[in-house]
Amino acid sequence: MTGVDLALAAVLDIALGDPRWFPHPVRGMGAVIGWIDHRIRIICRSEQALQLAGACLALGLPASVYGAATWVIGQAAALHPILGQAVGIGLASTTLAGRDLYDHVQAVTGALAAGDLAGARKAVAMIVGRDSAALTEPEIARATVETIAESASDGIIAPLVYLSLGGAPLALAYKAVNTLDSMIGHRDERYEHFGWASARLDDVVNWVPARLTGGFIALAAGLSTGQWHRIHESWYILHRDGDKHPSPNSGQPEAAMAGALGVQLGGRNYYDGVPHDAELLGDGPGEVTPEHIGRATRIMLVIYALGLFFALLSLWVS
């Protein structure tokens, strides 16, 4: 993938986002995972069999996606080089989720601004996995800020990293890993054995992007406000609290965002009615406000620009 291809893919993402009428590859991956998840237990009855099946799926789906994307682009290029380039750019754009994240966040902030708490709960439920039916305004704001931080990593920086390393096929393989983790990589009774390999592989492929995102958030904290002390505060909290999160990666961008905004993130969330307590990240006040969502959104936009700049630079020097 050339720098021009990558820039055009980012432009497509920014301009179009994720229109629901478009057959997005990630939705196709999700359908495949759901189909296998529903049927695999008919075949695999023991814990060991589920672990083996989960490992095969964790490796097989990304490999298949990589091969399919490579084949599709190759077939298009065989018809005409420009067609192959266009297909590659189009597929690359589907791996970036900056515009989609922005649109979802705007739906939350719009509902909060209108005093529509029920609408805000419904909007935030589209971007978080926690129970949202009883969230208060500060809890909605905290959930949104945490999602902005985490999604900046797996929806913007990580795809840019893999696009610059291996083009659309590698970035789509990454999205397959990410989708597997979000669907079956849970530490619960159903997925403890079947999803273990997907969760571990997701930890591996997101290790570098999560730490890059944490650094970008710290830098963006100053660039987006002109308050340069925010860089130091974000960097300090990143290094102090980044490893407190249950996930080896999610805590990096969330801690950096907590420091950037001067708030506390983490704490208690409910999943299927069961409380889950996480370490608090940051030193700020306990309540996160809609104003913090706006600041986090501006930081996310700067992160997108920084990530794209360094991805283009890496392609230029390679």
C-alpha positions, 0 to 999 in steps of 0.5 A: 500500500502506498502513501496515496492509497492510505491517505485516500482510505482515510479520506473515505473513512472520514467522508463516509464512515460506516453506512449501514447499507454497505456490506461491511467486512466486519459484519460479515466476519461477525456473521461467520463467528456467530454461525460457528459459535452456535454450532461448534458445541454440537461437535465439541463437548469437552473443554479440551475440544472447545479449546482446540476449536477456539484456537483453530478459529482464532488462527483460521479466520484471520488467515482466511480473511487475509487470503480472501482480501489478497485474492479479491484485490489480485483479481481486480488488479488482473482486470485493471491495475487501477481497479485493483488499487481502488478495491484495495483502498476501499477495503482499507477504508473499512478497517478505519472506524474514526468517522463511525466512532465520532458519529456514535459519540455525537449521538450520545452528546446530542441526547445529553444536551437535549436532556434525553437521558433515555436516548443517551442510554440507548446511544451509548449502548451502541458503543459499550458492552456494559449494562446501560439501562440504568446509567446516570448522566455521569456514568454515561459520560464516563462510558463514552470517554472510556470508549473513545480512548479504547476505540482510538486504539483498535479503531484508528491507530491499530488499523493504521499500523497494520495498513502501513505494514501489510495493506488492506489484507493485513489490516482486515486480518487484524479486524478479524482478530479484534472481532473474535475477541469482542464476540467470544473473548470473554471470561465467562462460563460460555467462552472461557475455553472456546474464546481463550485463544481469541482473547490472547491473540487480541492481546498480542496484536494490540500490544504495540498499538495500545501503547502508541495510542497512549503516547498519542493521547498524551501529545494530543492533550497538549495539541488540542488545548494549548495547555502543554502541562496536560502532556506531562499529566497524561504521560504521568497517569499513563505510566502510573495507572496504565497497567491497572486495568484487567486488560493488558492493553485497554488501560493504556489509552484509558489511563492516558485519557484520564490524565489528559482530561484530569478525571478518574475513569474505571470503577464499577460497571455492570454486565448482565446484572453482575457488578465488575469492579476495576481499578480507578485510573487518574486523579481527577474528580469522581464524576465525568461530564458531557464537557469531558466527552467533547474534550475527549472527542477533540483529542481523538481527532488529533490522534487520527491526524497524528496516527495518519501522519506517522503511518504515511511517514513510515511508508515514505521512508520504507 
